[in-house]
């Protein structure tokens, strides 16, 4: 997997457009957003750093887990086709909004968790975290803007495109997992 | 909020559990030593030798539950067992294997057909490519191992038979009989013939055998599956042996890419096999541990590719994973082998001990393929144990 494809994979897994639709329409304040972005990226970093040990403890080869990660990506991408908007999650007050729902479940979604574990074997933990951070950065930018009706429709459409890309990434991961030794 | 959090965590937990059980069960690789693998290989040789009659024919198959020997026979499998026994002598110096293989050769050469241009084994009136190719492969392994030239003329004669079956596009018809040729392709005979020709290049260099093998290897790598009507690529361990046997001057990018693809097929097959435990929910999702010949072919294929990968810089990156698969397979296959203790309670323990069974039945090629795979694991384990 090239670094470029890894970035695409993690960005569409974070899916900034769909994730933005999962927050309230008003711009998110700087403090909770910083907390959420920090916690989300830290979560990805913990997952990526622990992936080799975790998979070893579970007696799963990284090549085989690539198949599992691909399957999660396909399911998550398909879900985006049917549910372009995430379910509303009532935010916690103040800075804690960064923990819920920004860090979880918006950033640390099942597909981000799965890909953080699965793609470490491709380009290493640092590159995986950086790729996820790119997606989270896009999400943060969108979170600072107001989302009106038209912008919401545009984000839903872009989120669906990202979902399709995520399906393609998942298919690629499954093929690669089968082809790897 | 707590309710929503609980829902999200429940979805994650259930999803992870489904993945674990259905998609990524544990790949169990029992620890194994080189010494244990040698013991297992000798036990498999023992099963083959004990079942060989004075004519050189081996016991074909055995139903454990019915205490019944399968009276059928298959010449390609005879050739394969002979070849594997010669590999065993070359790898671990088993004199019993050498004697049994020589007796197996004498069984075959009683039915030689002399065409004039070529000579070949002709059991039952036809001249099958697969059986002749594996017989030739065994003789070439023997020649390289012992230096004994006693079968040199026969080897070249069978080699010319294989060339007579090779078509302009590299494909190889699967048999010859008197009368008009009947074009047909065997599932594995093409790869078996290519490997035999590649082995001839090793023992008789500069006679053109390697180029002929490479021509058929290119056909297998690029066109075979479409021409022969398969929907998917055949994970052909004989093709792996062929590409591994080619001299460096014949290792093109296309052939090395094919080797990498084959390593991927075998790696996936062996990872999947390591997930099989044959009990509980694993049985429902992964079925029984696979037929020994199936796991064995994948392991001997990846074992053959290892000999290529460790000497070919373009494939150096796959060596660690290849070694891991070989050792893992040796670990679970030695555990799955029947022992004197596990066979003692059955009516005919001599037809059980040393063998690998699939749902109560074993066949000579089960022992052949697993034996070859274990032999490939020995140098890997020796290297690991030496640090």
Interface residues (C-beta under 8 A of the other chain):
Chain A: X58 X59 X60 X61 X63 X64 X65 X67 X68 X71 X72 X89 X90 X92 X100 X104 X105 X110 X113 X177 X178 X179 X180 X181
Chain B: X1 X4 X5 X8 X11 X12 X15 X19 X20 X23 X24 X26 X27 X28 X29 X261 X263 X264 X265 X266 X267 X268 X271 X302 X318 X321 X322 X324 X325
